[in-house]
């Protein structure tokens, strides 16, 4: 069972990180002023699609990680630092990512898909900047957990 959970964990991690990366790239490209409204709307739809991929894959990472930690069963012995960091830091990052991706992703999609007739149709150049920043910080946090676990610090 551990092997199956590890496979699901790594697959979920790859999909989650890839979806976040795609969202960051799309939002960064859509920030430019010379991007047509139709392209912004398309980027908004793509961000929404990748959001649908990021959320379930992050939940797969969380559940499979919990099941693997339970299966390891360290008992009363002290857990190594890498496992504690993965357990606490990784769990916190996943829960924060689920909430922040939903909030900032929704705001970014709304800004990108505003109808042209609306007064808010011309988004500011930095309209997607908060979302790009938040998603980039989340990706760096994910990579920090992967680094600590890989090196078994």
Sine and cosine of phi, psi and omega as CSV:
sin_phi,cos_phi,sin_psi,cos_psi,sin_omega,cos_omega
0.00,0.00,-0.55,0.83,-0.01,-1.00
-0.87,0.49,-0.66,0.75,0.00,-1.00
-0.89,0.46,-0.65,0.76,0.03,-1.00
-0.91,0.42,-0.69,0.73,0.02,-1.00
-0.91,0.42,-0.62,0.78,0.04,-1.00
-0.90,0.43,-0.67,0.74,0.05,-1.00
-0.87,0.48,-0.74,0.67,0.01,-1.00
-0.89,0.46,-0.63,0.78,-0.01,-1.00
-0.89,0.45,-0.76,0.65,-0.02,-1.00
-0.93,0.36,-0.63,0.77,0.04,-1.00
-0.90,0.44,-0.71,0.70,0.05,-1.00
-0.88,0.48,-0.64,0.77,0.02,-1.00
-0.89,0.45,-0.69,0.72,0.02,-1.00
-0.89,0.45,-0.73,0.69,0.00,-1.00
-0.90,0.43,-0.67,0.74,-0.02,-1.00
-0.90,0.43,-0.77,0.64,-0.01,-1.00
-0.90,0.43,-0.66,0.75,0.02,-1.00
-0.89,0.45,-0.66,0.75,0.02,-1.00
-0.91,0.42,-0.69,0.73,0.04,-1.00
-0.89,0.46,-0.66,0.75,0.03,-1.00
-0.88,0.47,-0.70,0.72,0.02,-1.00
-0.89,0.46,-0.65,0.76,0.02,-1.00
-0.88,0.47,-0.71,0.71,0.00,-1.00
-0.88,0.48,-0.72,0.69,-0.02,-1.00
-0.89,0.45,-0.71,0.71,-0.02,-1.00
-0.90,0.44,-0.70,0.71,-0.01,-1.00
-0.92,0.39,-0.60,0.80,0.03,-1.00
-0.90,0.43,-0.63,0.78,0.03,-1.00
-0.93,0.36,-0.59,0.81,-0.05,-1.00
-0.97,0.24,-0.20,0.98,-0.01,-1.00
-0.93,0.36,-0.41,0.91,-0.07,-1.00
-0.91,0.42,0.58,-0.81,-0.03,-1.00
-0.95,0.32,-0.45,0.89,-0.09,-1.00
-1.00,0.10,0.13,0.99,0.02,-1.00
-0.99,0.14,0.78,-0.63,-0.02,-1.00
-0.92,0.40,0.39,-0.92,-0.01,-1.00
-0.87,0.49,-0.63,0.78,0.00,-1.00
-0.89,0.46,-0.63,0.78,0.02,-1.00
-0.92,0.38,-0.63,0.78,0.05,-1.00
-0.89,0.46,-0.67,0.75,0.02,-1.00
-0.90,0.44,-0.64,0.77,0.04,-1.00
-0.90,0.43,-0.66,0.75,0.05,-1.00
-0.89,0.46,-0.65,0.76,0.04,-1.00
-0.86,0.51,-0.68,0.74,0.03,-1.00
-0.92,0.40,-0.63,0.77,0.02,-1.00
-0.92,0.40,-0.64,0.77,0.04,-1.00
-0.89,0.45,-0.66,0.75,0.04,-1.00
-0.88,0.47,-0.67,0.75,0.02,-1.00
-0.90,0.45,-0.72,0.69,0.02,-1.00
-0.92,0.39,-0.49,0.87,0.11,-0.99
-0.89,0.45,-0.63,0.77,0.05,-1.00
-0.91,0.42,-0.44,0.90,0.05,-1.00
-0.99,0.12,-0.62,0.78,-0.07,-1.00
-0.92,0.38,-0.66,0.75,-0.07,-1.00
-0.91,0.42,-0.81,0.59,0.00,-1.00
-0.88,0.47,-0.61,0.79,-0.02,-1.00
-0.93,0.36,-0.56,0.83,0.07,-1.00
-0.93,0.37,-0.56,0.83,0.05,-1.00
-0.94,0.35,-0.61,0.80,0.08,-1.00
-0.88,0.47,-0.66,0.75,0.03,-1.00
-0.89,0.46,-0.70,0.72,-0.01,-1.00
-0.89,0.45,-0.78,0.63,-0.06,-1.00
-0.92,0.40,-0.71,0.71,0.00,-1.00
-0.91,0.40,-0.58,0.82,0.05,-1.00
-0.91,0.42,-0.67,0.74,0.04,-1.00
-0.89,0.46,-0.70,0.72,0.00,-1.00
-0.90,0.43,-0.60,0.80,0.03,-1.00
-0.93,0.38,-0.65,0.76,0.02,-1.00
-0.91,0.42,-0.65,0.76,0.05,-1.00
-0.89,0.45,-0.66,0.75,-0.02,-1.00
-0.93,0.37,-0.50,0.87,0.03,-1.00
-0.90,0.43,-0.62,0.79,0.08,-1.00
0.72,0.69,0.98,0.19,0.04,-1.00
-0.98,0.19,-0.17,0.99,0.02,-1.00
0.90,0.43,-0.74,-0.67,-0.03,-1.00
-1.00,0.02,-0.13,0.99,0.00,-1.00
-0.95,0.30,0.47,-0.88,-0.01,-1.00
-0.93,0.35,0.68,-0.74,0.03,-1.00
-0.98,0.20,0.54,-0.84,0.08,-1.00
-0.92,0.39,0.36,-0.93,-0.05,-1.00
-0.84,0.54,-0.68,0.73,-0.05,-1.00
-0.88,0.47,-0.60,0.80,-0.01,-1.00
-0.95,0.30,-0.64,0.77,0.05,-1.00
-0.90,0.44,-0.67,0.74,0.02,-1.00
-0.90,0.43,-0.67,0.74,0.01,-1.00
-0.91,0.42,-0.68,0.73,-0.05,-1.00
-0.92,0.39,-0.81,0.59,-0.08,-1.00
-0.99,0.14,-0.78,0.62,-0.02,-1.00
-0.91,0.41,-0.73,0.68,-0.01,-1.00
-0.89,0.45,-0.68,0.73,0.02,-1.00
-0.89,0.46,-0.67,0.74,0.02,-1.00
-0.91,0.42,-0.67,0.74,0.01,-1.00
-0.89,0.46,-0.68,0.73,-0.01,-1.00
-0.89,0.45,-0.73,0.68,0.00,-1.00
-0.90,0.43,-0.66,0.75,0.05,-1.00
-0.90,0.44,-0.64,0.77,-0.02,-1.00
-0.90,0.43,-0.64,0.77,0.01,-1.00
-0.88,0.48,-0.72,0.69,-0.02,-1.00
-0.93,0.36,-0.76,0.65,-0.06,-1.00
-0.92,0.39,-0.60,0.80,0.04,-1.00
-0.90,0.44,-0.65,0.76,0.02,-1.00
-0.91,0.42,-0.73,0.68,-0.06,-1.00
-0.93,0.37,-0.82,0.57,-0.08,-1.00
-0.96,0.29,-0.55,0.84,0.05,-1.00
-0.90,0.43,-0.68,0.74,0.00,-1.00
-0.90,0.43,-0.68,0.74,0.03,-1.00
-0.89,0.45,-0.69,0.73,-0.02,-1.00
-0.90,0.43,-0.66,0.75,0.01,-1.00
-0.90,0.43,-0.65,0.76,0.03,-1.00
-0.88,0.48,-0.67,0.74,-0.01,-1.00
-0.92,0.39,-0.52,0.85,-0.05,-1.00
-0.99,0.12,-0.43,0.91,-0.10,-0.99
-0.95,-0.30,0.32,0.95,0.04,-1.00
-0.92,0.39,0.73,-0.68,0.01,-1.00
-0.86,0.50,0.50,-0.86,-0.04,-1.00
-0.90,0.45,-0.49,0.87,-0.04,-1.00
-0.96,0.29,-0.27,0.96,-0.02,-1.00
-0.96,0.29,0.44,-0.90,0.02,-1.00
-0.93,0.37,-0.43,0.90,-0.02,-1.00
-1.00,-0.01,0.28,0.96,-0.08,-1.00
-0.93,0.37,-0.45,0.89,0.01,-1.00
-1.00,-0.07,1.00,-0.03,-0.05,-1.00
-0.93,0.38,0.49,-0.87,0.05,-1.00
-0.90,0.43,0.36,-0.93,-0.03,-1.00
-0.88,0.48,-0.55,0.83,-0.03,-1.00
-0.98,-0.21,0.41,0.91,-0.09,-1.00
-0.87,0.49,-0.58,0.82,-0.04,-1.00
-1.00,-0.09,0.04,1.00,-0.08,-1.00
-0.86,0.52,-0.71,0.71,0.01,-1.00
-0.86,0.51,-0.66,0.75,0.00,-1.00
-0.91,0.41,-0.68,0.73,0.01,-1.00
-0.88,0.48,-0.69,0.72,0.01,-1.00
-0.90,0.44,-0.73,0.69,-0.01,-1.00
-0.89,0.46,-0.71,0.70,-0.02,-1.00
-0.92,0.38,-0.57,0.82,0.04,-1.00
-0.92,0.39,-0.68,0.74,0.05,-1.00
-0.89,0.45,-0.65,0.76,0.05,-1.00
-0.88,0.47,-0.66,0.75,0.01,-1.00
-0.90,0.43,-0.64,0.77,0.04,-1.00
-0.91,0.41,-0.61,0.80,0.05,-1.00
-0.91,0.41,-0.66,0.75,0.05,-1.00
-0.88,0.48,-0.70,0.71,0.01,-1.00
-0.90,0.44,-0.54,0.84,0.04,-1.00
-0.91,0.41,-0.63,0.77,0.05,-1.00
-0.91,0.40,-0.69,0.72,0.02,-1.00
-0.88,0.48,-0.65,0.76,0.02,-1.00
-0.90,0.44,-0.75,0.66,-0.03,-1.00
-0.89,0.45,-0.66,0.75,0.00,-1.00
-0.94,0.34,-0.64,0.77,-0.01,-1.00
-0.90,0.43,-0.65,0.76,-0.01,-1.00
-1.00,0.09,-0.16,0.99,-0.04,-1.00
0.76,0.65,0.82,0.58,0.01,-1.00
-0.95,0.31,0.00,0.00,0.00,0.00
